[in-house]
């Protein structure tokens, strides 16, 4: 790259490596999905915002929870400007923020004293993602949605703060807040506490620059909520949960109730928290510095979010808590366990004497993205060939990382460093058989959606009565742009909107009781349902489907038994 100064050339190379890691992470591990989880809900709402006649009979689309995010406003704006469908717009947003998130991790690592190549190694291992079981969140989200943008923006803010770039950190933190306020609160809480305890007046004065973007962001979000497309969502600021609403939420959104999962995952997070604290000490960090403070306080905030959530929700019954979901800050525990473990593995690998300790830290770091419970990875059931295979693979990846740093001043350094960065992305999903999700899309579902979109009225209402907890109906809703009477995934909105919770609960119970038989068609017709979709193996004898392919049969609720048939 002739003509570029050395510093600019190095920054360009760093950006290119981070972009490459984003591509590998998107294609390989942790991977990506679309219309499999929360994006089913967001896309239904966005399609209704774009055209109010679409999904006008679907409660999920008409009862939205997007007042306090600019995600919908930006998506609608970019669709008007580009003329593209929502998918490429939202995926582009997802990729940009994944890059910004890895940039934030890179900046955090360099603030801890690591050089360019070691910091890229930290970003590479972090880029493998981690499943935060219990509160049901991810360090790197698979799907495009507000949290998938807000969490990386928060990590960018953390990295900038660690370098003392307070105005930039405030801007990134404000962006995170505008996308998804709950995802930004660990950063803002850590920053504001540091402002209170920092002893150098000059540093405090500079750090006050944080508050300016945050204050503006609050104003923007309140203004956007006031002029929200599709109307305002009801506030839950100071209300309490009723026993009936609590029952619905515990049934459908139990991840908000820490008492339902903490006993199962307590040791996992306790071990990761201990690892982050010990690594912090071994790195000889100073809590009074911005980098030392962030890397110490954020795991503490993450762990403390669990008892805080228990107190506010399960004891005080504050109705806002299921919507705010504070326990999802727990993701900071595995996140910093990985960041600090890799940093310690690299700094300790400079000599042969420290190689053994470095190996242990690297094993911890690679174990996090490999499984939801670190105990099952580090202390596997040796009778399981897969568990033993994964352990050996983790040991090999850890050895490669340590060896690459030991060779840092030797001719093979570049090659071994590149291998240490890239190998996990290829080996963990193949040799390690790490599968973060199962793809639920298939051609027959697409064919069904195309038929419904082109051969049924826009106001038609569908139901999948035997789908149980499958995510397939939600895929159909968005692709066909046809309303569903009810489905399991939409019940996740019970923690967001009390009115929708009641409606979902009543509809869900009705469908579970009614099932699918000859008498059910008339009952569904009375409920305002137009079409019933079942697997072809569950077809109704004596009735002719209005559509059928290799997997699905669709019946009109106005259907009559075929001549000469008694039904069945």
Buried (B, 14 or more C-beta within 10 A) or exposed (E): EEEEEEEEEEEEEBEEBBBBBBEBBBEBBBBBBBBBBBBBBBBBBBBBBBEEEBBEBBBBBBBBBBBBBBBBBBBBEBBEEEEEEBBEBBBBBBBEBBBBBBBBBBBBBBBBBBEBBBBBBBBBBBBBBBBBBBBBBBBBBBBBBBBBBBBBBBBBBBBBBBBBBBBBBBBBBBBBBBBBBBBBBBBBBBBEEBBEEBEEEEBBEBBEBBBBBBEBBBEBBEEBBEEBBBEEBEEBEEBEBEEEBBEBBBEBBBBBBBEEBBEEBEEBBEBBBEBBBBBBEBBEBEBEBBBBBBBBBBBBBBBBBBEBBBEBBBEEBBBBBBBBBBBBBBBBBBBBBBBBBBBBBBBBBBEEEBBEBBBBBBBBBBBBBBBBBBEBBBEBEEEEEEBEBBBEBBBBBBBBBBBBBBBBEEEEBEEBBBBBBBBBBEBBBEBBEBEBBEEBBEEEBBBBBEBBBEEBEBBBBBBBBBBEEBBBBBBBBBBBBBBBBBBBBBBBBBBBBBEBBBBBBEBBEBBEEBEBEBEBBEBBBEBEBBBBBBBEEEBBEBBBBBBBBEBBBBBBBEBEBEEEEEBE
